[in-house]
Amino acid sequence: MRKEIAIQCDKAIQDILLTALENYIDVAFPPHSSDCAQVARSALQDAVTALKSEFSVQDQAVYNKRLRAMFREGIKLHYQLQEADTGRRHAAERELLLAVVGGEPADREALEQARARDTGTAA
């Protein structure tokens, strides 16, 4: 069984993903929290650093499959905050990012299509 998941996406999606993960780390695992939370924080920070390093030279990066649930939660939190802030739905864009961290490739065109579907007001 594969222990890593490959993320293949363009720069725009990379930026969203990295921002979502960095914000999630700060919200879910704040400094000076429990020892378990600090271990999770450190693992996620290491993963984000590795993603940044790989993305700096290519449109693909890999991460440990064990972190997938936290990556997904980070994306969900990012879009919850976006929707609360803008009052605009981001369901299709969120689903695209969730697919990307699941190993589905995506490019700017897919991002633009998702954004086009996300018109209207958040419920």
C-alpha positions, -999 to +999 in steps of 0.1 A: +000+000+000+013+034-010+023+055+020+025+088+002+000+109-018+012+129-047-002+164-052+000+177-087-013+212-093-004+247-106+009+276-086-025+292-078-038+260-062-005+255-044-008+289-029-044+282-017-034+248-002-003+262+016-022+291+030-050+268+042-026+244+059-006+272+076-038+288+090-051+254+101-019+247+120-022+280+139-059+275+147-060+238+154-027+234+171-017+267+187+017+271+203+019+261+240-010+236+237-008+200+248+021+177+240+000+157+215-011+189+198+025+201+196+035+168+179+007+172+153+017+209+148+053+199+142+044+171+118+022+195+098+048+223+098+074+198+085+049+187+058+042+222+047+079+230+046+085+199+024+056+209+001+070+244-003+104+230-011+090+205-037+066+231-052+095+255-056+110+233-083+080+215-098+042+213-099+042+182-079+049+172-042+042+143-020+031+140+016+026+112+041-008+096+038-012+097+076-016+135+073-045+133+048-072+138+074-055+169+088-049+183+053-086+178+045-096+195+078-073+224+070-090+229+036-125+227+051-116+253+078-101+276+051-133+276+031-155+279+062-136+311+071-137+323+035-174+318+033-180+335+066-158+364+056-171+370+020-207+356+023-199+338-009-201+300-015-169+282-022-182+246-024-168+237-058-135+252-051-133+234-017-142+201-034-114+207-060-088+212-033-100+182-014-096+161-046-061+176-051-050+164-016-065+131-024-041+128-054-062+141-082-043+165-105-057+200-112-047+231-130-057+268-132-085+259-157-101+235-132-098+262-105-115+288-127-143+264-135-148+256-099-149+294-091-174+299-119-197+273-103-194+290-069-216+320-077-243+331-052-245+337-015-234+313+012-263+298+031 
